[in-house]
Amino acid sequence: MMLSWKQLILLSFIGCIGGELLLQGPVFIKEPSNSIFPVDSKDKKITLNCEASGTPSPHYRWQLNGSDIDLSMEYHYKLNGGNLVVIDPNRNWDTGVYQCFATNSLGTIVSREAKLQFAYLENFQTKMRSTVSVREGQGVVLLCGPPPHSGELSYAWIFNEYPSFVEEDSRRFVSQETGHLYIAKVEPSDVGNYTCVVTSTVTNAWVLGSPTPLVLRSDGVMGEYEPKIEVQFPETLPAAKGSTVKLECFALGNPIPQINWRRSDGLPFSSKIQLRKFNGMLEIPNFQQEDAGSYECIAENSRGKNVARGRLTYYAKPHWVQIIKDMEIAVEDNLYWECRASGKPKPSYRWLKNGDALVLEERIQIENGALTIANLNVTDSGMFQCIAENKHGLIYSSAELKVVASAPDFSKNPMKKLVQAQAGSLVSLDCKPRASPRALSFWKKGDLIVQENERISFLKDGGLKIVNVTKADVGTYTCTAENQFGKANGTTSLVVTEPTRITLAPSNMDVTVGESVILPCQVQHDPLLDIMFTWYFNGALTDFKKDGSHFEKVGGSSSGDLMIRNIQLKHSGQYVCMVQTGVDSVSSAADLIVRGSPGPPENVRVDEITDTTAQLSWKEGTDNHSPIIAYSVQARTPFSVGWQTVTTVPEVPPSEVSGGGGSRSELVITWEPVPEELQNGEGFGYVVAFRPLGITNWIQTVVTSPDTPRYVFRNESIVPFSRYEVKVGVYNNKGEGPFSPVTTVFSAEEEPTVAPSQVSAYSLSSSEIEVSWDAIPWKLSNGHLLGYEVQYWNNGEEEESSSKVKVAGSATSARLRGLKSNLAYYTAVRAYNSAGSGPFSTTVNATTKKTPPSQPPGNVVWNATDTKVLLNWEQVKAMENESEVTGYKVFYRTSSQNNVQVLSTNNTSAELLLPIKEDYIIEVKAITDGGDGTSSEQIRIPRITNMDARGSTSAILNVHPLLSYIPIVLFFIVNALW
């Protein structure tokens, strides 16, 4: 029963002002679906599901073929909740289209249409079939002619007696469209009786036809003749998106014809297409628009060929692109509500209000699926449904329209008590009360009405903006908001302060180890503001307690100078002084360079000793911000007194001798070129020597350029990834210098020759797929495996434009991220090393899951005692393009902590055993295969000061306790979510 106009006005006031009553229109949880009922079923009842949530609880009625069902016929119909139970169903009057209507005081919604059909299979007529007489070599068709039935059938043939069934091959074919048996070329072994077997795929019942005798004629053998196609698909065949299409083709002929298929446009078949029944059937799974087109079946033998053609056309039932959602709009505003759906042919739209066709008038119009209502009034409230339909189906989207009327109210969005602003800045004072229709606002400063000028302007949302704020703007500001239902006001105090300025900032300094310095940081600030100094060293907050032996903060209340005592090399870096007040913050940075003596040379070693010389080498140590000018070499003998400086000549070999990599049959040798100042004369070059490991003789070559850093030896005899000993020496016009120490280098690797095996793909969520594989077998010539490359592309992309992900050599799995939801992805894996990439594995595929629901859990209600919290919330209903909800997560933490705890549950309620000694913050999310859904609004549960408390995401007066609780699992999360 619908509420009157005055009652709707009253409820709008209660819902928007007092928050004491929460009403919700019907929302379907379960809807009826198409059903096929076996006539001979032992179950004498059919149940069509219908369940809806809503406050107050909805009541239900049903229609069959557009007419109301008389539920007073209790011997035939029964309502179980919202479910319709049909007792002793009869195919003659219960067949048809059913719809469920759910109604409460806010309106009515209509379920989707559900067809009820009855499956049956009658017996064949007991009539003898005529004998079929053919020549040997002739083709023949044995007709089945199924008896009256409803529901899908399958066909088979018995040869002579059960259980000897006719086996299909290139010569014999049973059509699953007609049931007929086709023999392309009759042989003497075919003589016998043939019986058609018809099976209902719904009931599994089967019946036998009368036998058909097949005999050979005695007037000779049939000669050869060209194929004659007897089984072919229609000239035009509509196919639904996502369906499996099966095309049959079979020909009679002598010799036995060969069947082949092709697309008329010459395009190759996609990899998903399968040829079955010895090419007599073409199967296209998951039919998509790109599969549409003309297909040809070619039957050919040595006497000729014949071609059958047919066109597959693509169609798609409507699918929502944009659904309608609940709307709450103020009276006198305008409504624009749009729903959009895809489909082929393009869907048309119509709208329902409270289960009836929406009546159009001057202010109510529908255009391209969009509903517009001008100058709303409360009688426009109700349950609305947008219907998108084409000739292949229709879909419904439901939502509630609430037209609200209320006086301005600041309780839900109070104005700030105090606003601090810096002189010269811009400040905005908010005034956003809840009001329907939107309130008009005016401002006062003290007792004076505020007028607009070049610095002061009124914002569209009712706020006040002041630019270039001065001390004269200080005061108390009152915003008064008013509409036809009442008025309210709120107050804000504005305080204007002078900006904080650094008067003496730290500057860059260059000091020596052991000195003490002061980095100044002095400011001028408004006396009304408290001030705080903070120092950062190389981005990290300075800890004066931990580094008290070196760091100390000095100066007065307006100074934050930093003293650094006995400065060390580790104190080099950037120092930042940060000055903060309640209104603003300023900072200044300086670089400090600390110079000291150079560090000792590293890795000193003696390479060669002669009667009069010794060759030394070392690595440069740290210079500690002072460039190294020279090195002093000292030596001593058992006969010398202490260390003595010796004469040195730097005739040095190349350093960093290494190599490896390159292409097949290559040995790559690299080194660090010798600087010009160490070449000691003209005609400088390198002598590169190498030999296979275990071979005595060296192979040598000369590199004449002093700047060249590498040499590549190419020879087909080089074994992939084999060990070579290498060394690099130097020479100039005066002779040869020393060689570098001998090091081991590997020749170029051979690229992997096998593909990874056991490749699999598994969808983790709506945007992630896990790909795994077995590692390829290792062999020496492959060298060091660098890793694996995973190639992937989706169903709508070409393989050539695929994306790639690389993983380290030891990994045997990769996670593909950032994928599109509910879409098939194909992937292949190959190994690679420095020589190149190996072959790709076989292609596998996985389909990403649907996205999590966008609808958050609504109306989170809590009831707390001193030891526990009871929670309840509304069920989240996933849309058709979203993942189904499998449960819920409750996130909760105390207001003083960051660690969040998680409780998982399969119901829409939970019990938290918590000592309510401080505030708790709680959110709820839906759990789906595609990931977690949208979070509910945060609720804050205050610490308990009396025996119990209760509340929700919006103020609620009456909270019903939970009737049951289910097992829960508790998880801990380290990092905070807020």
WOQUIBEL-V139044 format. One record per residue. N is the residue number from 0. BURIAL is I if it has 16 or more other C-alpha atoms within 10 Angstrom, else O. Layout:
# WOQUIBEL-V139044
n=<N:N>
burial=<BURIAL:BURIAL>
This chain:
# WOQUIBEL-V139044
n=<0:1:2:3:4:5:6:7:8:9:10:11:12:13:14:15:16:17:18:19:20:21:22:23:24:25:26:27:28:29:30:31:32:33:34:35:36:37:38:39:40:41:42:43:44:45:46:47:48:49:50:51:52:53:54:55:56:57:58:59:60:61:62:63:64:65:66:67:68:69:70:71:72:73:74:75:76:77:78:79:80:81:82:83:84:85:86:87:88:89:90:91:92:93:94:95:96:97:98:99:100:101:102:103:104:105:106:107:108:109:110:111:112:113:114:115:116:117:118:119:120:121:122:123:124:125:126:127:128:129:130:131:132:133:134:135:136:137:138:139:140:141:142:143:144:145:146:147:148:149:150:151:152:153:154:155:156:157:158:159:160:161:162:163:164:165:166:167:168:169:170:171:172:173:174:175:176:177:178:179:180:181:182:183:184:185:186:187:188:189:190:191:192:193:194:195:196:197:198:199:200:201:202:203:204:205:206:207:208:209:210:211:212:213:214:215:216:217:218:219:220:221:222:223:224:225:226:227:228:229:230:231:232:233:234:235:236:237:238:239:240:241:242:243:244:245:246:247:248:249:250:251:252:253:254:255:256:257:258:259:260:261:262:263:264:265:266:267:268:269:270:271:272:273:274:275:276:277:278:279:280:281:282:283:284:285:286:287:288:289:290:291:292:293:294:295:296:297:298:299:300:301:302:303:304:305:306:307:308:309:310:311:312:313:314:315:316:317:318:319:320:321:322:323:324:325:326:327:328:329:330:331:332:333:334:335:336:337:338:339:340:341:342:343:344:345:346:347:348:349:350:351:352:353:354:355:356:357:358:359:360:361:362:363:364:365:366:367:368:369:370:371:372:373:374:375:376:377:378:379:380:381:382:383:384:385:386:387:388:389:390:391:392:393:394:395:396:397:398:399:400:401:402:403:404:405:406:407:408:409:410:411:412:413:414:415:416:417:418:419:420:421:422:423:424:425:426:427:428:429:430:431:432:433:434:435:436:437:438:439:440:441:442:443:444:445:446:447:448:449:450:451:452:453:454:455:456:457:458:459:460:461:462:463:464:465:466:467:468:469:470:471:472:473:474:475:476:477:478:479:480:481:482:483:484:485:486:487:488:489:490:491:492:493:494:495:496:497:498:499:500:501:502:503:504:505:506:507:508:509:510:511:512:513:514:515:516:517:518:519:520:521:522:523:524:525:526:527:528:529:530:531:532:533:534:535:536:537:538:539:540:541:542:543:544:545:546:547:548:549:550:551:552:553:554:555:556:557:558:559:560:561:562:563:564:565:566:567:568:569:570:571:572:573:574:575:576:577:578:579:580:581:582:583:584:585:586:587:588:589:590:591:592:593:594:595:596:597:598:599:600:601:602:603:604:605:606:607:608:609:610:611:612:613:614:615:616:617:618:619:620:621:622:623:624:625:626:627:628:629:630:631:632:633:634:635:636:637:638:639:640:641:642:643:644:645:646:647:648:649:650:651:652:653:654:655:656:657:658:659:660:661:662:663:664:665:666:667:668:669:670:671:672:673:674:675:676:677:678:679:680:681:682:683:684:685:686:687:688:689:690:691:692:693:694:695:696:697:698:699:700:701:702:703:704:705:706:707:708:709:710:711:712:713:714:715:716:717:718:719:720:721:722:723:724:725:726:727:728:729:730:731:732:733:734:735:736:737:738:739:740:741:742:743:744:745:746:747:748:749:750:751:752:753:754:755:756:757:758:759:760:761:762:763:764:765:766:767:768:769:770:771:772:773:774:775:776:777:778:779:780:781:782:783:784:785:786:787:788:789:790:791:792:793:794:795:796:797:798:799:800:801:802:803:804:805:806:807:808:809:810:811:812:813:814:815:816:817:818:819:820:821:822:823:824:825:826:827:828:829:830:831:832:833:834:835:836:837:838:839:840:841:842:843:844:845:846:847:848:849:850:851:852:853:854:855:856:857:858:859:860:861:862:863:864:865:866:867:868:869:870:871:872:873:874:875:876:877:878:879:880:881:882:883:884:885:886:887:888:889:890:891:892:893:894:895:896:897:898:899:900:901:902:903:904:905:906:907:908:909:910:911:912:913:914:915:916:917:918:919:920:921:922:923:924:925:926:927:928:929:930:931:932:933:934:935:936:937:938:939:940:941:942:943:944:945:946:947:948:949:950:951:952:953:954:955:956:957:958:959:960:961:962:963:964:965:966:967:968:969:970:971:972:973:974:975:976:977>
burial=<O:O:O:O:O:O:O:I:I:O:I:I:I:I:I:I:I:O:O:O:O:I:O:I:I:I:I:I:O:I:I:I:I:O:O:I:I:I:I:O:O:O:O:O:O:I:I:I:I:I:I:I:I:I:O:O:O:I:I:I:I:I:O:I:O:O:O:O:O:O:O:O:O:O:O:O:I:I:I:O:O:I:I:I:I:I:I:O:I:O:I:O:O:I:I:I:I:I:I:I:I:I:I:I:I:I:I:I:I:I:I:I:I:I:I:I:I:I:I:I:I:O:O:I:O:O:O:O:O:O:O:I:O:I:I:I:I:I:I:I:I:I:O:I:O:I:O:O:O:I:I:O:I:I:I:I:I:I:I:I:O:O:O:O:I:I:O:I:O:I:I:I:I:I:I:O:O:O:I:I:I:I:I:I:I:I:I:O:O:I:I:O:I:I:I:I:I:I:I:I:O:I:I:O:O:I:O:I:I:I:I:I:I:I:I:I:O:O:O:O:O:O:O:I:I:I:I:I:I:O:I:I:I:O:O:O:O:O:I:I:I:O:O:O:I:I:I:I:I:I:I:I:I:I:I:I:I:I:I:I:I:I:I:O:O:O:O:O:O:O:O:O:O:O:O:O:O:I:I:I:I:I:I:I:I:O:I:I:I:O:I:I:O:I:I:I:I:I:I:I:I:O:O:O:I:I:I:I:I:I:I:I:I:I:I:I:I:I:I:I:O:O:I:I:I:O:O:O:I:I:I:I:O:O:I:O:I:I:I:I:I:I:I:I:O:O:I:I:I:I:I:I:I:I:I:O:O:I:O:O:O:O:O:O:O:I:O:O:I:I:I:O:I:O:O:I:I:I:O:O:I:I:I:I:I:I:I:I:I:I:O:O:O:I:I:I:I:I:I:I:I:I:I:I:I:I:I:I:I:I:O:O:O:I:I:O:O:O:I:O:I:I:I:I:O:O:I:I:I:I:I:I:I:I:I:I:I:I:I:I:I:I:I:O:I:O:O:O:O:I:O:O:O:O:O:I:I:I:O:O:O:I:I:I:I:I:O:O:I:I:O:O:O:I:O:I:I:I:I:I:I:I:I:O:O:O:I:I:I:I:I:I:I:I:I:I:I:I:I:I:I:I:O:O:I:I:O:O:O:O:I:O:I:O:O:O:O:I:I:I:I:I:I:O:I:O:O:O:O:O:I:O:I:I:I:O:I:O:O:O:O:I:O:O:O:O:O:O:O:O:I:I:I:O:O:O:O:I:I:I:I:I:I:I:I:O:I:I:I:O:I:I:O:O:I:I:I:I:I:I:I:O:I:I:O:O:I:I:I:I:I:I:I:I:I:O:O:O:O:O:O:O:O:O:O:O:O:O:O:O:O:O:O:O:I:I:I:O:O:O:O:O:I:I:O:O:O:O:O:O:O:O:O:O:O:O:O:O:O:O:O:O:O:O:O:O:O:O:O:O:I:I:I:I:I:O:I:I:I:I:I:I:I:I:I:I:I:I:I:I:I:O:I:I:O:O:O:O:I:I:O:O:O:I:I:I:I:I:I:I:I:I:O:O:O:O:O:O:O:O:O:O:I:O:O:I:O:O:I:I:I:O:O:O:O:O:O:I:I:I:I:I:I:I:I:I:I:I:I:I:I:I:O:O:O:O:I:I:I:I:O:O:O:I:I:I:I:I:I:I:I:I:O:O:I:I:I:O:I:I:I:I:I:I:I:I:I:I:I:I:I:I:I:O:I:I:O:O:O:O:I:I:I:I:I:I:I:I:I:I:I:I:I:I:O:O:O:O:O:O:O:O:O:O:O:I:I:O:I:O:O:I:I:I:I:I:O:O:I:I:I:I:I:I:I:I:I:I:I:I:I:I:I:I:I:O:I:I:I:I:I:O:O:I:I:I:I:I:I:I:I:I:I:I:I:I:I:I:I:I:I:I:I:I:I:I:O:O:I:I:I:I:I:I:I:I:I:I:I:O:I:I:I:I:I:O:I:I:I:I:I:I:I:I:O:O:O:O:I:I:I:I:I:I:I:I:I:I:I:I:I:O:O:O:O:I:O:O:O:I:I:I:I:I:I:I:I:I:I:I:I:I:I:I:I:I:I:O:I:I:I:I:I:I:O:O:O:O:I:I:I:I:I:O:I:I:O:O:O:O:O:O:O:O:O:O:O:O:O:O:O:O:O:O:O:O:O:O>
